[in-house]
Amino acid sequence: MPTMHEVLAAQRAAFMAELPVGMDVRRDRLKRAAAMIRDHADRFCDALSEDFGHRSREQSMLTDIAASIAPISHALKSLDRWARPEKRAVQFPLGLLGARAGVEYQPKGVVGVIAPWNFPVQLVMAPLAGIFAAGNRAMVKTSEFTPLTAALFEEVCPRYFAVEELAFFSGGPEVGKAFAGLAFDHLIFTGATGVGKHILHAAADNLTPVTLELGGKSPVILGKSADIAQATARVATGKMLNAGQICLAPDYMIVPEAAEAQVVAGLKSATSAMYPSLLANPDYTAIVNDRHFERLSGWLEDARAKGATVETVNPANEDFAAANSRKMPLHIVTDVTDDMTIMQEEIFGPILPIRRYSGDIDSAIAEVNRRDRPLGLYYFGQDAAEQRRVLDRTISGGVTVNDVIFHVSMENLPFGGIGPSGMGAYHGHDGFKTFSHAKAIYRQPKLDVAKLAGLKPPYGKATMASVKRQMK
């Protein structure tokens, strides 16, 4: 296997030799990318389950296999429209004189992708949909926490792509650091905020443009007009999917003081209906490794020690302590305070703190606004004015109203964070533009426009007339 530097050099040379990258070439790469996942779907599901210690095959088919092919299919349908040059107006009177202006979307070159472990297929393939649609080539660094999935990518990729088109690399933090320091034409990283800071530092030496998809504490705001049964069922679904190991998982709830008991009861009921048991339940995913299991267990102990009430949703009364498993039930935590780790760090697991608010929605909004800007925000309620106030007075990467997470699945919406939850966005047309260079092109008419505009010395009346026109 050639080194990362050698692959980057080979990809860039092949890219430059190929320019311009035709639509048929782009479509062919997209189709091969979809085939790579579709043809090996069962093997990817097996690898994912082994990497996690157990992961539902149906969930993997939904969240990693189908969700990888969907953005590729969307790109194939939309590519011609996305790539169409745009006409732009020119200032009066240049348009009348024959000047023309426009924007053409040109591929950047070689794009680096650093993928996380929680959806280690989908969060490779969704960026690749935009990368290939834009006409680029790609190098991917997979997560060391999902080694079998990473190895499968390295095995099957050469059957579909030349190394000059797409290549995969695996390894630990040292490999990741070296990868982030390569002189890519664009780099996209999905992962933790703390690691994102290091990625940005590494990319800075090459002035590599970076898209960071990070995380944060995505809040659920429950308005007083919310349907509590519906809201708790939807929050429980989002929180328990992948055992809460989702960057957009509802991280904490802010609920009216009078509704707290009803909210806790609703969460317990909804979770028990979906997962009447957990240990032998094939639908429920395990925590990815011992380190993360111990982290979550430690955070629960920290909350208990500082006065929180922790309720475990264990409808079958299973003995998790005696089980040789990393499956963890939902823990609902009330009476939480800011000094608890679960209110300071992104949880990334089946722990759900609940905060109370009294008075109007502004106190819930203030709770959100005194923390870092989150990747997602979720509002439940039927009060249109209140909903509008939450949307206007909070800043987050994206919002789903009356549900959780769903905005990420809309290919026509940009997906990205803001501030500590990320920078830049992709998905659909926004992804195509992220991985393209918008090249401005101006075509001058035959007339000597510089002379007409008074730009040529000796300066005089024509110069001042031009100044006056532009200052109006």
C-alpha positions in Angstrom: 0.0 0.0 0.0 1.5 3.4 -0.9 1.8 6.0 1.8 -0.7 8.7 2.4 1.6 11.3 0.9 2.1 9.1 -2.2 -1.7 8.6 -2.6 -2.3 12.3 -2.2 0.3 13.1 -4.9 -1.1 10.4 -7.2 -4.7 11.7 -6.8 -3.8 15.3 -7.3 -1.8 14.5 -10.5 -4.7 12.4 -11.9 -7.2 15.1 -11.0 -5.2 17.8 -12.8 -4.7 15.6 -15.8 -8.5 14.9 -16.0 -9.8 18.5 -15.9 -12.5 19.3 -16.7 -14.3 16.5 -14.9 -17.3 15.6 -17.0 -20.8 14.8 -15.7 -20.6 11.2 -16.9 -17.4 10.6 -14.9 -19.0 12.0 -11.8 -22.2 9.9 -12.3 -20.0 6.8 -12.8 -18.2 7.4 -9.5 -21.4 8.0 -7.6 -22.9 4.8 -9.0 -19.8 2.8 -8.1 -19.9 4.2 -4.6 -23.5 3.1 -4.1 -22.7 -0.3 -5.5 -19.8 -0.7 -3.1 -22.2 -0.4 -0.2 -25.1 -2.2 -1.7 -23.1 -5.2 -2.8 -21.6 -5.7 0.6 -24.5 -4.6 2.8 -24.6 -7.8 4.8 -20.9 -7.8 5.5 -20.9 -4.2 6.6 -23.8 -5.0 9.0 -21.8 -8.0 10.4 -18.7 -5.8 10.8 -20.7 -3.1 12.6 -22.2 -5.5 15.0 -18.8 -7.0 15.8 -17.3 -3.6 16.3 -20.0 -2.5 18.7 -20.3 -5.7 20.6 -23.9 -5.9 19.3 -25.7 -3.7 16.8 -29.1 -4.3 15.4 -28.9 -5.5 11.7 -32.1 -3.7 10.9 -30.8 -0.5 12.5 -27.6 -0.8 10.6 -29.4 -1.4 7.3 -31.5 1.8 8.0 -28.9 4.1 9.4 -25.7 3.1 7.6 -26.6 1.2 4.4 -29.8 2.8 3.2 -28.7 6.2 4.6 -25.5 5.9 2.6 -27.2 5.2 -0.7 -29.9 7.8 -0.3 -27.6 10.9 -0.6 -25.9 9.3 -3.6 -29.2 8.7 -5.3 -30.2 12.3 -4.5 -26.9 13.6 -6.0 -27.4 11.5 -9.2 -30.8 13.0 -9.7 -29.7 16.6 -9.0 -26.2 16.8 -10.5 -27.0 18.5 -13.8 -29.0 21.2 -12.0 -26.3 21.8 -9.3 -23.5 22.0 -11.8 -25.2 24.5 -14.1 -23.3 27.8 -14.4 -25.1 30.8 -12.9 -25.5 34.1 -14.7 -24.9 37.2 -12.5 -25.9 40.7 -13.2 -23.2 43.3 -14.0 -23.4 47.0 -12.9 -25.0 49.5 -15.2 -24.1 50.4 -17.9 -21.6 47.5 -18.5 -24.4 45.1 -19.3 -25.7 47.3 -22.0 -22.2 47.5 -23.4 -21.9 43.8 -23.7 -20.1 42.8 -20.4 -21.2 39.4 -18.9 -20.6 37.8 -15.5 -21.3 34.4 -14.0 -20.2 31.7 -11.6 -19.0 28.3 -12.6 -18.6 25.5 -10.0 -15.3 23.7 -10.3 -14.0 20.8 -8.3 -11.4 21.6 -5.7 -9.2 18.5 -6.2 -8.5 16.0 -3.4 -10.8 16.0 -0.3 -9.8 14.4 3.0 -12.6 12.8 5.1 -12.0 11.9 8.7 -15.0 9.7 9.8 -16.3 8.9 13.3 -17.2 5.5 14.8 -20.9 6.0 15.6 -22.1 5.7 12.0 -18.9 4.6 10.4 -20.4 3.7 7.0 -22.9 6.5 6.5 -20.6 9.2 7.7 -18.1 8.2 5.1 -20.5 7.8 2.2 -22.7 10.9 2.8 -19.7 13.3 2.4 -18.5 11.2 -0.6 -21.9 11.9 -2.3 -21.1 15.6 -2.4 -17.4 15.1 -3.0 -17.9 12.9 -6.1 -20.8 15.0 -7.4 -18.5 18.1 -7.3 -15.9 16.2 -9.3 -13.3 15.6 -6.7 -11.2 12.6 -5.5 -11.1 11.5 -1.9 -9.0 10.0 0.8 -10.7 8.7 4.0 -9.4 8.1 7.5 -11.7 5.7 9.3 -12.1 5.3 13.1 -9.9 3.0 15.1 -12.9 2.3 17.3 -14.6 0.3 14.5 -11.6 -1.7 13.1 -13.6 -4.4 11.3 -15.7 -1.9 9.4 -12.5 0.0 8.5 -10.8 -3.2 7.3 -13.8 -4.0 5.1 -13.7 -0.6 3.4 -10.0 -1.2 2.7 -10.7 -4.6 1.3 -13.7 -3.8 -1.0 -12.8 -0.3 -2.2 -10.1 -1.4 -4.7 -12.7 -3.5 -6.4 -14.7 -0.4 -7.3 -12.1 2.5 -7.4 -8.6 3.0 -8.4 -6.4 4.4 -5.6 -6.1 7.6 -7.6 -9.9 8.1 -7.1 -10.7 6.9 -3.6 -8.5 5.4 -0.8 -9.0 4.4 2.8 -6.6 4.6 5.7 -7.0 3.3 9.2 -5.0 3.6 12.5 -5.0 5.5 15.8 -4.4 9.1 16.8 -0.9 9.4 15.2 -2.3 8.3 11.8 -5.2 10.7 12.3 -2.8 13.6 13.1 -0.7 12.9 10.1 -3.8 12.6 7.9 -5.1 16.0 9.1 -1.8 17.6 8.3 -1.9 16.6 4.6 -2.2 19.4 2.1 -5.7 18.5 1.0 -7.8 20.9 -1.1 -10.6 20.5 1.5 -10.9 18.5 4.7 -14.1 17.4 6.4 -14.0 16.0 10.0 -16.9 14.5 11.9 -16.3 13.9 15.6 -15.8 15.4 19.0 -15.4 19.2 19.6 -12.1 18.7 21.4 -10.6 16.7 18.6 -12.0 19.2 16.1 -9.7 21.9 17.6 -6.7 19.7 16.8 -7.9 19.1 13.3 -8.2 22.8 12.7 -4.7 23.4 14.0 -3.3 20.7 11.8 -5.1 22.0 8.7 -4.0 25.6 9.3 -0.4 25.0 8.3 -1.6 24.2 4.7 -4.4 26.7 4.8 -6.7 23.8 4.0 -10.4 24.8 4.0 -12.1 22.7 6.7 -15.7 21.6 7.4 -16.1 20.5 11.0 -19.2 18.5 12.0 -19.0 18.4 15.8 -21.5 17.8 18.5 -22.5 19.4 21.7 -25.4 19.3 24.1 -28.5 19.4 21.8 -31.5 20.5 24.0 -35.2 19.6 23.9 -37.4 22.5 24.9 -40.9 21.4 25.9 -43.4 24.2 25.6 -46.5 24.2 27.8 -48.7 23.5 24.8 -46.8 20.3 23.9 -48.5 16.9 23.6 -46.4 15.3 26.4 -47.2 11.7 25.3 -46.1 12.4 21.7 -43.1 14.4 22.8 -41.7 11.9 25.2 -42.3 9.0 22.7 -40.3 10.9 20.0 -37.5 11.9 22.4 -37.2 8.3 23.6 -37.0 7.0 20.1 -34.2 9.5 19.2 -32.4 9.0 22.5 -32.4 5.2 22.3 -31.4 4.9 18.6 -27.9 3.6 18.5 -28.0 3.7 22.3 -27.8 7.5 22.2 -24.5 7.4 20.4 -25.5 10.1 17.9 -24.1 13.6 17.5 -27.7 14.9 17.3 -29.2 12.8 20.1 -31.4 14.8 22.5 -28.8 15.6 25.2 -31.0 17.1 27.8 -34.6 18.2 28.2 -36.0 21.6 29.6 -39.5 21.0 30.7 -42.2 23.1 32.6 -41.9 22.5 36.3 -45.4 21.2 36.7 -44.9 18.7 33.9 -41.7 17.0 35.1 -43.4 13.9 36.6 -45.5 13.4 33.6 -42.5 13.7 31.3 -40.5 11.1 33.3 -43.5 8.8 33.2 -43.9 9.3 29.4 -40.2 8.5 28.8 -40.4 5.4 30.9 -43.6 4.2 29.1 -42.3 4.9 25.6 -38.9 3.3 26.2 -40.5 0.2 27.8 -42.8 -0.2 24.8 -39.9 -0.2 22.4 -37.5 -2.3 24.5 -39.4 -4.5 26.9 -36.1 -6.1 27.6 -32.5 -5.1 26.6 -29.8 -7.7 27.2 -31.1 -10.3 24.7 -33.0 -7.8 22.5 -31.5 -7.8 19.0 -33.0 -4.3 18.4 -30.9 -2.6 21.0 -27.3 -1.5 20.4 -24.4 -1.8 22.8 -22.0 0.9 23.9 -19.1 0.8 21.5 -16.2 -0.1 23.8 -15.2 -0.4 27.5 -13.8 3.1 27.7 -17.1 4.7 26.7 -19.1 2.3 29.0 -16.9 3.2 31.9 -17.1 7.0 31.0 -20.9 6.9 31.1 -21.0 4.8 34.3 -18.6 7.3 35.9 -20.8 10.3 34.9 -23.8 8.6 36.5 -21.9 8.1 39.7 -20.8 11.8 39.6 -24.4 12.9 39.2 -25.6 10.7 42.1 -22.8 11.9 44.4 -23.8 15.5 43.7 -27.5 15.0 44.5 -29.2 13.9 41.3 -32.0 11.4 41.2 -31.3 8.7 38.7 -34.1 6.4 37.5 -33.1 3.4 35.4 -35.6 2.2 32.8 -35.3 -1.6 33.2 -38.8 -3.0 32.5 -37.7 -6.7 32.7 -35.6 -6.2 35.8 -32.5 -7.5 34.1 -29.2 -7.8 36.0 -26.9 -5.6 33.9 -24.1 -5.8 36.4 -23.8 -9.6 36.0 -24.1 -9.5 32.2 -21.1 -9.9 30.0 -22.4 -7.1 27.8 -21.9 -3.3 27.3 -25.6 -2.8 26.8 -26.8 0.1 29.0 -30.4 1.0 29.8 -31.8 4.5 29.7 -31.1 6.5 32.8 -33.4 9.5 33.4 -31.7 12.0 35.6 -33.6 14.7 37.5 -32.5 17.3 40.1 -29.4 18.0 37.9 -27.1 20.9 38.6 -24.4 22.6 36.5 -21.5 21.1 38.4 -22.4 17.6 37.2 -20.4 16.3 34.3 -23.6 15.3 32.4 -24.5 19.0 32.2 -21.0 20.0 31.1 -20.1 17.4 28.4 -21.9 15.9 25.4 -23.3 12.6 26.8 -23.3 10.3 23.7 -25.1 7.5 25.5 -28.5 6.5 27.1 -28.5 9.1 29.8 -31.1 11.9 29.7 -30.9 14.8 32.2 -34.1 16.8 32.8 -34.1 20.5 33.8 -37.1 22.4 35.0 -38.2 25.9 34.1 -40.9 28.1 35.6 -42.6 31.1 34.0 -42.7 31.6 30.3 -40.5 30.1 27.6 -37.9 32.8 28.0 -36.4 31.0 31.0 -35.9 27.9 28.9 -34.4 29.9 26.1 -32.0 31.5 28.7 -31.0 28.0 29.8 -29.9 27.2 26.2 -28.2 30.5 25.5 -25.9 30.3 28.5 -24.3 27.2 27.0 -22.3 26.6 23.9 -24.3 26.8 20.6 -25.5 23.2 20.0 -25.6 21.1 16.8 -29.3 20.6 17.1 -32.3 22.0 19.0 -35.7 20.5 19.4 -38.9 22.3 20.3 -42.2 20.7 21.1 -45.4 22.7 21.3 -48.4 24.0 19.3 -48.1 27.7 20.3 -47.0 29.4 17.0 -45.8 32.6 18.8 -43.8 30.6 21.3 -42.2 28.4 18.5 -41.3 31.6 16.7 -39.6 33.0 19.8 -37.6 29.9 20.3 -36.4 29.9 16.7 -35.6 33.6 16.8 -33.9 33.7 20.2 -31.7 30.6 20.0 -28.8 29.8 17.7 -28.1 26.2 16.8 -26.8 24.2 13.8 -30.3 23.1 12.9 -33.8 22.6 14.4 -36.5 20.0 14.3 -39.9 21.1 15.5 -42.1 18.5 17.2 -39.6 15.7 16.8 -35.8 15.1 17.2 -33.0 14.5 14.7 -35.1 14.4 11.6 -33.6 17.6 10.0 -30.4 15.7 9.3 -32.3 13.3 7.0 -33.5 16.1 4.7 -31.1 16.1 1.8 -32.3 19.5 0.7 -31.3 21.1 4.0 -27.7 22.1 4.9 -26.4 20.0 7.8 -23.8 21.6 10.0 -23.1 23.2 13.3 -22.1 26.7 14.5 -19.3 27.7 16.8 -18.3 24.8 19.1 -20.7 22.5 17.3 -19.0 22.9 14.0 -18.3 25.1 10.9 -19.5 24.8 7.4 -22.3 22.5 6.1 -22.9 19.8 3.6 -25.7 17.5 2.3 -27.4 17.9 -1.1 -26.8 21.1 -3.0 -25.1 22.6 0.0 -22.6 19.8 0.0 -22.0 20.2 -3.7 -21.2 23.8 -3.1 -19.0 23.0 -0.1 -16.8 20.7 -2.1 -16.7 23.0 -5.2 -14.9 26.2 -5.9 -17.3 28.9 -7.0 -15.2 30.5 -9.7 -16.3 34.1 -10.7 -15.9 34.8 -14.4 -16.3 38.3 -15.9 -16.2 38.8 -19.7 -15.3 42.3 -20.8 -16.8 43.9 -24.0 -14.7 45.2 -26.8 -15.1 48.8 -25.6 -12.3 50.3 -23.5 -14.2 50.2 -20.3 -11.3 51.4 -18.2 -11.1 54.6 -20.2 -14.9 55.1 -20.0 -14.8 54.6 -16.2 -12.0 57.1 -15.8 -9.6 54.5 -14.5 -6.8 55.5 -16.9 -4.6 58.5 -16.1 -4.5 61.3 -16.7 -7.4 61.6 -14.3 -10.0 64.3 -14.9 -13.7 64.9 -15.5 -14.4 61.2 -16.5 -12.8 60.0 -13.3 -14.9 62.3 -11.0 -18.0 61.5 -13.0 -17.4 57.8 -12.3 -16.8 58.5 -8.6 -20.1 60.4 -8.3 -22.0 57.6 -10.0 -20.7 55.0 -7.7 -21.2 57.2 -4.6 -24.9 57.8 -5.2 
